[in-house]
């Protein structure tokens, strides 16, 4: 465990590395500005006290920035994990939520300790395209909601001067984000846009929606709090499903975000370390009044677009949120939502994989279908984990179907009247039917040799197919030899003897099993 804790600190305090401290600090400030309203909104949406969202942003951000799987990744109180807990909050209250968050953290730590985070590599590229594009659409559509206001308990579109002001301020923010980098990249353009719009609204006393209209952000240091729930099996049965789903959703989003950052920065993160850091942060959330969370793609992209490439920006963002809670709430509560909306719209546009349109005519039709389905599920259900799971399953089924069609046999008789079947393609659950159709037991000679040099027996269905094939020939009084079985196939057949009679015997002349 020493190296696990040691390496992030080396990365943070190794002054021999080229870290642009000004860029990291400014990027951290920008991330904090965009993270706060989002964390507040999700907390209010779930029925939690608003500060639980900010505490989650601080705790998740700090712990994962220092100990997480890679620099540049930003974590906070994310909506994907919070949505899972809404039903628990309504049925059993806040303490059960905190208990579930602690249990989710334990589950995530176990995933990291058992080194299961690597399985995110099984997510195909079309699923990644669909995931990222669906998320970009969700981020953009969420900003459209800022053009609505509450009237008589219902959300209605802004009209008149209020609408013109909102559109103008958002347009100004977007213009600054787009134009400023052409002149200088010394300061993140998104942070400059937020400051300019803030000063403009403050100086001209423009009436527009601010962060303070969402909720108050002032408070104290996160208080230590042991969830007041009965330590019984019944409590475990209540919180376990929520904890497992929350943990799985958080890890799915987190590891996919880590992969995305790997691609952007052309570097490699550590998925298992990220699982442990995320789990540790969630455990602390449960004991320090936080609603839990996971890596946030939007804020991570804000961080990267601001030029951050080290752990320092994430630490600055987390500490900034804590300072605002303790001291600077009155100022931050006056930041216009229009500025944050404009920044997040640009993040959504930057998140979308526009190159997917360029390669769409070069991709197989099946991959296009998978990508579009993942994007549609992401947008429709707002459930990123479910969308990815369905995409992976669909991709696996398509792969199995295509692999099943590849199995075939080359047949010929040798000079001794022995019939040879040379098998090509994998023998597994999807290809057993095609495999069996290649043989002609009724018309074959007394001796049959089945050559597996270009094939592999992959699973129990393949073993069963071989067993049924040998039985068909034995009933006709004919002998069948299986040749060129690889060591793994031989072991698989040997292990199956307790279940299926495969009669493995070595043949010194053919080196076969039959």
SULDAFEN-V402930 format. One line per field, one symbol per residue. phi: phi as a letter, one per 20 degrees, with the letter a starting at -180 (. if undefined). burial: + if it has 16 or more other C-alpha atoms within 10 Angstrom, else -. A space follows every 50 residues. Layout:
phi=???
burial=???
//
This chain:
phi=.gffeffgfffedefffedefffffffffffffefgffffffffgenegg fffffffffffffffedffafneddafeffefgfefffffecnfffffff ffffffffffgffelefffffffffgffgfffffffffgfffffffedbe clncecffcmffffffffffffgffffeegffdbdfcgffffffffffff fffelfebfcgfffafderdfgefbegecfecffffffeggfffffffff fffffffffffgffelccedffffffffffffffgfecmdenragdffff fgfffeofccfffffffffgffffgecdggfffeffffffffffffffff fgefffffeffdefgffffffffffffgffeldfffffgfffffffffff fffffefbcedadefemeeddeecofdbgedfffffffecgfdfffdccd edgdbbedbffffffffffffffffemddcdddlffgffffffffegfdc fdlfcedfedlccb
burial=-------+--++------+---++++++++++++++++++++++-+-+++ ++++++++++++++++++++++++++++++++++++-++----+++++++ ++++++++++++----+--+--++-+++++++++++++++-++--++++- -------+---+--++--++++++-++--+------++++++++++++-- +------+++++-+++++---+----+--------+--++-+++++++++ ++++++++++++------++++++++++++++++++++++++++++++++ +++++++++++++++++++++++++---+--+++++++++++++++++-- +++--+----------+++++++++++++--+++++++-+++-++----- --++--+++---------+++++++++++++++++-----+--+--++++ ++--+++--++++++++++++++----+-++++++---++-++------- ++---------+++
//
